[in-house]
Amino acid sequence: MTKNPDLRTNAALSLDAYWMPFTANRQFKQAPRMLARAEGMHYWTPEGRKILDGIAGLWCVNAGHARPRIVQAIQQQAAEMDFAPPFNMGHPKAFELARRLIEIAPAGMSKVFYTNSGSESVETALKMAIAYHRARGDGSRTRLIGRERGYHGVNFGGISVGGIVANRKMFGTLLAGVDHIRHTHDLARNAFSRGVPEYGAELADDLERLVALHDASTIAAVIVEPVAGSTGVLLPPKGYLQRLRDICDRHGILLIFDEVITGFGRLGSPFAGQHFGVTPDLMVVAKGLTNGSVPMGAVFANQHIHDAFMSGPEHLIEFFHGYTYSAHPLACAAALGTLDTYAEEGLLTRGATMAPYFEDALHSLKGAPNVIDVRNIGLVGGIELDPIPGQPGKRAFDAFLHCWERGALIRTTGDTIALSPPLIIEKEHIDELVGIVAGALKATP
Ligand SMILES: Cc1ncc(COP(=O)(O)O)c(C=O)c1O
């Protein structure tokens, strides 16, 4: 038997044991990028190097890091009650949080179901949609429609309705009965648009094509991200989401908005539904719900969805679904502290105030080496680069490494650089962030 190695002194081995998610493990372990502390707009490395956070952790730390109300709420809750079973039992903060959430949600979204992540929220919403139709006696509506290039987390339902090839191709045949409408990315017509692009509302009509193919009576729901983030910041063309809503209504199909990234102020409104004036039937959130501090997700349901389940004997469970950690007390406390922070600092609408400055800064990158598009909305930016022939993703990844060395954390997906800073960002941070990105584009031709 080998002797247990001392992990405190054997740094190489201690890196070895952790199989990292969505990471080039071998590359990382040759030159690890470690974070040790965070506050406000910044991270610090273990050596004390200060890093400007250009992506709110991972699109989630909307109020910035280590905010006192959130820290205190978690600390107090951990001491008061660590866990409470969520099945057939409750605790006050779970109810208080749901009440607070529906106050800021789009009109009509009046019920909240808790999960622990965006992926779980997606699965929950898909199951809710299918079960809803069955509960009202329309059990043939089982088909789920996603969109090419969509990202809906990594569980089987989410990757089935998702449309990112790398996330799907290794995992077999996925869920049956899923189809996809076309994505809306159109560089030829829309490159360098400021805000939502002009062209492409008609792409929503692709749903009519699938209705013609499958018949509406077999379709339960359509799920889209109002603004697709992880696939490279793809914005909905003007009028597109309303058109999708109208087609869903015409055919009795539920519309699910995956607001895991757009929720909690990212676009300058509490949710994208309000920003675009389009209300879904189900809304999926996570990330900014607790400011990234404790894992938590949720599904918001329209009243009529919920009510369809409320039949049968009252002592019986209406929806056979839930997680051990649904409504976890620490997560609920963190979310309440987060909502307080958002409200006190006006963060759910601050993105709208900062958006014009952010937009100008991003679009100053037009003309920088290899930039083929710049996209922006609220405090989200996408800078698409021309791929190096035969090495997709490499150019953007090199820019990411360069930014890290120069003190900024950015994110790349394919050859698109995505920026989504904390909503507390100031103009000088925007200048610094975009300046570092500009430097990286010059340095990594
Ligand atoms: C739109 C969208 N849906 C779902 C998810 C999955 O969330 P999680 O990683 O918390 O499971 C993400 C994560 O980035 C997302 O962007």
Ligand as a Chemical Component Dictionary entry (heavy atoms), coordinates in Angstrom:
data_LIG
# 
_chem_comp.id                   LIG 
_chem_comp.type                 NON-POLYMER 
_chem_comp.pdbx_formal_charge   0 
_chem_comp.three_letter_code    LIG 
# 
loop_
_chem_comp_atom.comp_id 
_chem_comp_atom.atom_id 
_chem_comp_atom.alt_atom_id 
_chem_comp_atom.type_symbol 
_chem_comp_atom.charge 
_chem_comp_atom.model_Cartn_x 
_chem_comp_atom.model_Cartn_y 
_chem_comp_atom.model_Cartn_z 
_chem_comp_atom.pdbx_ordinal 
LIG C1 C1 C 0 -28.358 30.306 -19.346 1  
LIG C2 C2 C 0 -27.812 29.314 -18.379 2  
LIG N1 N1 N 0 -28.570 28.307 -17.959 3  
LIG C3 C3 C 0 -28.124 27.396 -17.083 4  
LIG C4 C4 C 0 -26.858 27.475 -16.586 5  
LIG C5 C5 C 0 -26.361 26.419 -15.648 6  
LIG O1 O1 O 0 -26.180 26.915 -14.381 7  
LIG P1 P1 P 0 -25.304 26.077 -13.327 8  
LIG O2 O2 O 0 -23.911 26.116 -13.801 9  
LIG O3 O3 O 0 -25.548 26.840 -12.033 10 
LIG O4 O4 O 0 -25.874 24.713 -13.277 11 
LIG C6 C6 C 0 -26.017 28.516 -16.983 12 
LIG C7 C7 C 0 -24.647 28.624 -16.479 13 
LIG O5 O5 O 0 -23.850 29.420 -16.922 14 
LIG C8 C8 C 0 -26.505 29.461 -17.912 15 
LIG O6 O6 O 0 -25.736 30.441 -18.368 16 
# 
loop_
_chem_comp_bond.comp_id 
_chem_comp_bond.atom_id_1 
_chem_comp_bond.atom_id_2 
_chem_comp_bond.value_order 
_chem_comp_bond.pdbx_ordinal 
LIG C1 C2 SING 1  
LIG C2 N1 SING 2  
LIG C2 C8 DOUB 3  
LIG N1 C3 DOUB 4  
LIG C3 C4 SING 5  
LIG C4 C5 SING 6  
LIG C4 C6 DOUB 7  
LIG C5 O1 SING 8  
LIG O1 P1 SING 9  
LIG P1 O2 DOUB 10 
LIG P1 O3 SING 11 
LIG P1 O4 SING 12 
LIG C6 C7 SING 13 
LIG C6 C8 SING 14 
LIG C7 O5 DOUB 15 
LIG C8 O6 SING 16 
# 
